[in-house]
Amino acid sequence: MMPKRRRHRRWVCIAIPILVVLIVAIVVPVVVVVGDENDSDSSGNTTAIVTAVTTVAKTSLTIATSTTVVTSTVATSTASPTSTESYLGGFDTVLNSGNYYSLFYTDQEGNLRHIYSGGTTWDEASPNIVASGVKPGSPIQAIYTGSPYSTVYVFYVGNDNVLRAVTTSEMTPSSASWNADSIGNLNLTVSNSLFIRTCTPATSSYYSDNPDIYLYFRSPQGQIVQYGGWQDSAEMTWEPLGRESPVEDSVGVVECNIDVGVESLWVITPNYMLEEWYRNTTASNDSWHKGIVYSTTVHPNTSLLTVTAGDSSNYGRTHLFYQDTDLNLRRIDIDGRGPSAHIDSEEILTDGTPGTRLTTWAERDYCETEVDVYYQKDNTSALHYLTFVDTDYVSAGHSVTVTDGDTLMPIVETWGKKVDPADQDDGGSSGPGSGAIQLPPANDFASSRMSMRLPVSNLLKTHFLTRGLLPARSCLVLKSASTYRANPASSTATIASANPSEMATAPTYSRALGALLGVHAGDALGASFEFRSWADIHALHPHGQREILGGGAFGWPAGHATDDTDLTRAVLLAYRDCRTGTGLAQSGGGAGWSDEVATVAAEHMLRWRDGEWPDRAPGSRPVDIGRATEVGLERYQRSRDPSKAGAGHGQAGNGSLMRCVATALLQLDREKRIRESQAISAITHDDERCTVSCAAYNEMVAALVAGKSATEAVEDGLAVARELSRDVEDAIVRGKGLKPADLAENGPQALVGKGGGYVLESLILAVAAVLDSRPLVDVLVDIVRVGKDTDSNAAIAGGLLGARDGVQAIPDDWVQKLQFAEEFRTVLASLLT
């Protein structure tokens, strides 16, 4: 669209947000190659294994390449337009003091391009290319600092994953000169989620210590980092912001705005709800206060966008834009700022590509003025916009009117690929499905994923089923066997009897049962301290808690299963059903074990979610269900296809690692074990870090059950990670260098997330635990002392420790309290014969 010259009839108000969208790189599997490809090379560039798709048709305007370019120094070259990778495209818009609208976007050659409009038509700027070497899928953040320096900054991520920016103080785009900003010299590395966000204060009348630009980005460790930029003349000085901030706990993106002396941050909670925090910027070191909590669930990969308006005498209005789980783009209208803020109204605007970025040139002070919002939809890289106006900001009756509905934006094609509708989940009646579109953020959470590696689970064509009934070829029945033969190469072992009481003394069975009950015991031990920090636990129990007492955040009975053990049981029962052709697998035979055992596991998980579970009221929901698990199961329930479930790329919590151990015990073939580990993970957690962590972890457990040493087992897990994911490989290597006793005694400073549920940190702790030569109890107590996600971290570590030391290492008084101890013992014995 051509931005209109607008006459501001009232300049005390709020400009309405434009949603500019980062397009979803969707997996369109024309050809899939599964082999020894690593997720990334040494420079962090991912290697796609999905052969790509149809590109969006070019629009009529061809933008010529300029010779004036700011070039990033990077280790690798950019991808060509014929690349087989799929990317989300980045773009942003800004309005400068010369009343020029500028739009910046990345093209398929990795260039950052600039077009502009003076109010009638869009034209290419000079230079048209302002930077090269842009990371595929990089977000773009354009910001104008205003008086006295009147500078435009455009931030992006380079091919080396380093945060960079170009800047100009010339307000006429047809003749601007661009220079590299000093932020690139700091070598700030951005995670593969590629989340960055900037904001500026509305005026200079804020406390003098505050920065001129606030910069947020997600680090490779999964945490959101804050920097401040102070402008002096034409120079910007960047320093980390050390103050405590609620953004550290956000599992998704962060949105910031600063207006009328109030700094507001919108974060995404672990339950995928929106939460506002605010502080007074006119006072020194004012603390953060919790504001609005918006209880509607947002899309796990949503972007956030706000536009505000007001002055010192009237707090005015805020519009907040986001994407919901049905892919609708929504606007929330909020009256007031800080303590006076309250939600006034909400409206569904249109549907968007899953995870679309949202952007606008209007940051603030555009009441009674038409504002454009940009976004992507229809699973393409094309840019759309709509226009609306909010009238009477400071009167009693607000009115928001959409003046131009959904319209295709000319000229711009962001760096991305068109989605093949044949690969879409039908999504029911609520719009385009999102099952095939695997987006990021968190704990590498955020807006875009630079590479969309197709999870192995997406290659598995599962049978559809109705609840509780599978078709005839639903599960592959395991061949009957009287022995479980010891063979380190295949991680199997010998068991002589199916009687659980007799088998308990057999070393291999003891180690297998130890793995199952180690998960259960670690879960129960850690449940008493879930969400508590290291400092809190250290103050209460300086030397740790060595008894299973229950309680905790959810008031658990002692030994009761939390979601960790419940979902471990779901996977165990899936293997039982497929082994015997009973339960949810009512008939056996056929092929395709990996996808079909995942289907039965998903069905058991649905029963757990819906209250069809021991000690639960029918229809009751688990009090501790994780958001990624909930989203994945909702998608599975719609499709009844595990390969179209999952919470999406970037949802990298430990919710599948905590439940995966049964595969290590019951699948004896290495390649099938790896596939099944990934397929069952992907029901809810299809991010590569989750699926590969499960595969590597299960290889360690299988090796331990077969009698290998802890060191040998870790090397077996490392071999899997080397085949599939550099991130998981790095995590295992890090775990080899840490000691649980040190973390428990001195605090988890070595873990950026402080043990808060990021899958790679849980894997790090588990590897450190199994390499600790102390008894199981001592190590598990110290894992709990680390704090935060204590039940899951201890459950995951307990599985390895139990496989290492055998069930006899778990105290009898612990086992007697465990809710499913007897069932686990009986089911495992029946399956190992």
DAHUKA-V594301 format. One line per field, one symbol per residue. ss: DSSP state (H for helix, E for strand, C for the rest). psi: psi as a letter, one per 30 degrees, with the letter a starting at -180 (. if undefined). burial: b if it has 9 or more other C-alpha atoms within 8 Angstrom, else e. A space follows every 10 residues. Layout:
ss = ???
psi = ???
burial = ???
//
This chain:
ss = CCCCCCCCCC CCCECCCCCC CCCCCCCCCC CECCCCCCCE CCCCCECCCE CCCCCCCCCC CCCCCCCCCE ECCCCCCCCC CCCCCCCCCC EEEEECCCCC EEEEEECCCC CEEEEEECCC CEEEEEEEEE EECECCCCCC EEEECCCCCC CEEEEEEECC CEEEEEEECC CCHHHCCCEE CHHHHHCCEC CCCCCEEEEC ECCCCCCCCC CCEEEEEECC CCCEEEEEEE EECCEEEEEE CCCCCHHHHC CCCCEEEEEC CEEEEEEECC CCCEEEEEEE CCCCCCCCEE EEEECCCECC CCCCEEEEEE ECCEEEEEEE EEEECCCEEE EEEEECCHHH CEEEEEEEEE ECCCCCCCEC CCCECCCCCC EEEEECCCCC CEEEEEEEEE ECCCCCCCEE EEEEEEEEEE EEECCCCCCC HHHCCCCCCC CCCCCCCCCC CCCCCCCCCC CCCCCHHHHC CCCCCECCEC CCCCECCCCC CCCCCCECCC CECCCCCCCH HHHCCCHHHH HHHHHHHHHH HHHHHHHCCC CCCHHHHHHH CCCCCCCCCC ECCCCECCCC CCHHHHHHHH HHHHHHHHHH CCCCCCCECC CCHHHHHHHH HHHHHHHHHC CCCCCCCCCC CCCCCCHHHH HHHHHHHHHC CHHHCCCCCC CCECCCHHHC HHHHHHCCCH HHHHHHHHHH HCCCCCCHHH HHHHHHHHHH HHHHHCCCCH HHHHHHHHHH HHHHCHHHHH HHHHHHCCCH HHHHHHCCCC CCCCCCCEHH HHHHHHHHHH CCCCCHHHHH HHHHHCCCCH HHHHHHHHHH HHHHHCHHHC CHHHHCCCCC HHHHHHHHHH HCC
psi = ljkkkkjjfk giakkkkkjk kjkkjljjje kkkjbgklel afggkljkgk kaaklkkklf kkjlklfjkj kkjlflllll fgkglklkkk llllkafghk kkkklkafgg kjlkllkgfe lklkljlejf llhkkkgklk jkkkfakffi kkkjklklfg gkkllllkgk gjffhlkklk lfefffhjkk lffhklklll lelghlkffk lfkkkklklf fgkkkklkkk kjbgkkkkkk jflkkfffgk fblkkkljkh gkkkkklklf ghlkkkkllj ffkkhklkkk bkjjfkklkf gklkklklkl affkfblkkk klkafggkkl kkkkkllbfg kkkelkkkea llkkgklkll fjelhhkgkk kkkklllghl glklllklkk lheglejkkk kjejakkkkl ekjljllkkj ffgkkfgbgg aklgefjjlb kagikaelkf kikjkefffj jlklllkgkk lehekjkkkk kfljkkjeeg hllkkflgje eefffkeeee eeeeeefeee eeeeefffgk fkleeeeeee ifglkgljfa bafghklkfk kafeeefeee eeeeeeefef gabfjfkala lheeeeeeee eeeeeeeeeg gikkgkkkfk kkfgkleeee eeeeeeeefh jffgakflkf ihlgffefgf feeeffjfke eeeeeeeeee efeeigkeee eeeeeeefee eeeeefglle eeeeeeeeee eeefkeeeee eeeeefglke eeeeeflhff jeggggfkee eeeeeeeeef fkflleeeee eeeefeacie eeeeeeeeee eeeeflfffk kefeeffkeg eeeeeeeeee fg.
burial = eebeeeebee ebbbbbbbbb bbbbbbbbbe ebeeeebbbb beeebbbbbb bbbeebeebe eeeeebeebb ebebeeebbe eeebbbbbbb bbbbbbeeeb bbbbbbbbbb bbbbbbbbbb bbebbbbbbb bbbbbbbbbb bbbbbbeebb bbbbbbbbbb bbbbbbbbbb bebebbebeb bbbbeeeebb bbbbbbbbbb beeeebbeee ebbbbbbbbb bbbbbbbbbb beeeebbbee eeeeebbeeb bbbbbbbbbb bbbbbbbbbb ebbbbbbbbb bbeeeeebee bbeeeebbbb bbbbbbbbbb beeebbbbbb bbbbbbbbbb bbbbbbbbee beeeeeeeee bbbbbbbbbb bbbbbbbbbb bbbbbbbebb bbbbbbbbbb bbbeeeebee ebbeeeebbe ebbbbbbbbb eebbbebeee bbbbbbbbbb bbbbbbbbbb bbbbbbbbeb ebbebeeebb ebbbbbbeee eebbebbbee bbbbbbbbeb ebbbebebbb bbbbbbbbbb bbbbbbbbbb bbbbeebbee eeebeeebbb bbbeebebbb bbbbbbbbbb bbbbbbbbbb bbebbbbbbb ebebbbbbbb bbbbbbbbbb bbbeeeeeeb ebeebbbbbb bbbbbbeebb bbbbbbbbbb bbbbbbbbbb bbbbbbbbeb ebbbbbbbbb bbbbbbbbbb bbbbbbbbbb bbbbbbebbb ebbbbbbbbb bbbbbbbbbe bbbbbbebbb ebbbeebbee ebbbbbbbbb bbbbbbbbbb bbeeebbebb bbbbbbbbbb bbbbbbbbbb bbbbbbbebb eeebbebbee beebbbbbbe bbb
//
